[in-house]
Amino acid sequence: MKPSVASTIDQYIGQFPASVRRRLQEVRELVRGLVPEAEERISYRMPCFYLHGVLVYFAAHTGHIGFYPTPSGISAFRNELAAYECSKGAVQFPLDTPLPAGLIRKIVRFRRAENVARAAAGSTESSRKPSRRRST
């Protein structure tokens, strides 16, 4: 599934078949229910929730919903995610099986706590990037 460029999550979800829209909306509602203060964005052409940095991304693909809780979200739940295809920062939830809502909730809570703690410590994702200084 190759989506067109959307500027809102509603536009993104609206371009897919009904069965996929339901799955995308389910992920959106799970995240929104846990982190209502998070800002919805489109980033890297995918829906994104943002609170003191990226919480999670999600996207529709052929055969699965991609869920991107950053590498920390994957590593913290590695054992529980063992039944799914995973990479360093992503997990694939097949379209032909129910979404693991409980696991998604755990991951989102973890990511929220991580971002809130980082913000309280005075750090944001952008401030963690090393500066590029020219040597003199």
PyMOL commands that set and color helices and strands:
alter all, ss='L'
color gray80, all
select helices_A, chain A and resi 9-14+18-34+70-76+101-120+125-128
alter helices_A, ss='H'
color red, helices_A
select strands_A, chain A and resi 39-43+46-50+54-61+64-68+85-86+91-94
alter strands_A, ss='S'
color yellow, strands_A
deselect
rebuild
show_as cartoon
